[in-house]
Amino acid sequence: MAVKKESRYFDAKENMGLTKKQGYYNQSLAKMVRLGYQKSSRVKKIFDERNVKPTEIKFLKDLEKLPVISREELVKLEKEEYPFGGFCAKDMKTDRIFTSPGPVYEPHLTEKDPIWGRGYYAAGFRKEDVVLNAFSYHMVAAGLTFHSGLRRVGATVIPSGASSTENQVQLIRDLGATAYTGTPSFLMAIIKKAEEMGYDFKNNFKIRRASFVAEPLQPSLREKFEKEYGIDTYQMYGATEVGDIAYECSQKNGWHICEEVIAEIVDPTTGKQVGPGELGEVVVTRLNHIFFLFRFGTGDLSRYIKERCPCGRTSYRLAGISGRVGEATKVRGMFIAPSQLKLVSSRFGELKLQVLVDRVDFKDYLTIRIEAGVEDQARLEREFENVFKEICTVKMDKLEFIQKGTLSDKDSLIVDRRTWK
Ligand SMILES: [Zn+2]
């Protein structure tokens, strides 16, 4: 009997040619706009107030005609019109309704939606796996939607939720769990508890794979999981209001944007899409026919990676999350976030640095102060500017060397000295 070769992808959408994919996106968007305008009182109101006709939203760029809706705004709109702010059809049928702080009420999407399935598939989760799902199942979307994703790839789920670490260790041991999904810090707490209980986590247990979400994965922690505990780790990214947005593949270099969402990168002050490679807010529209929330502003900063990934998926990738909108500073129209500066610093062996932003002759002027001994200065003068430009996408004006020990951890990474009088 011929053995069916396992697909490298969750479905054929993932490696669809770019032109075809563009067509798929445009069609799905037009359909959601048409339905939304017809069924959702809120969407109709938003369009009519702006004098936008549903037929005018055909391409990704057209979304700029609509407002970005932040979480705070969504809370406000839902309060005006319970339970879903008018974003759903009056006769909408859904099997359950989730809540999240605010409160925000979210209808569950249909079972057909592959929510989180792509991320788990790319992380190698399969039907042979027994997965500990350490996300809460109580009221919030997390537990049950991750559960759905795991079921979509055929895995067996242990709905361990928010049980104690001791309980989780017991489940891993007794049920022979092979994989974990939850936050990275909670997995580390479980490992520590197991060690406290006298187990050798790597050799006594079978956990070989983990998919993390809802918390950043520090590179040092990732290395620890992979090298010390033999756990292959992956990251996924999403928001409770829109579900999964992006996920890592085996290349572990950027997050592939899911085919169910349109993820724009926009200037948070104007809502306009930024240029290629620029940092901006991740704004998401989930293509569906239940909850017509267009342009949800996540408040997270990222940028696109448009180069084709060696894994063969054709989607653009997000280059991780560079921080929250409020933390970043705009210099010559580009955002600089503390996390980008930390990345620059790590390229030079945790170099201590600080960015000063001034206004000289009506232009932004960028000075980077770095702590360096005389022996390193020549090398840094050669290499620093390029690395800074590569990561921050802004050109610096001046490099200033300062004595070692000048900067403390309490000093801000970015000091904005501009006055606008
Ligand atoms: Zn890839």
Boltz pocket constraint, residues with backbone or C-beta under 6 A from the ligand:
constraints:
  - pocket:
      binder: B
      contacts: [[A, 249], [A, 250], [A, 251], [A, 256], [A, 309], [A, 310], [A, 311], [A, 312], [A, 313]]
      max_distance: 6.0
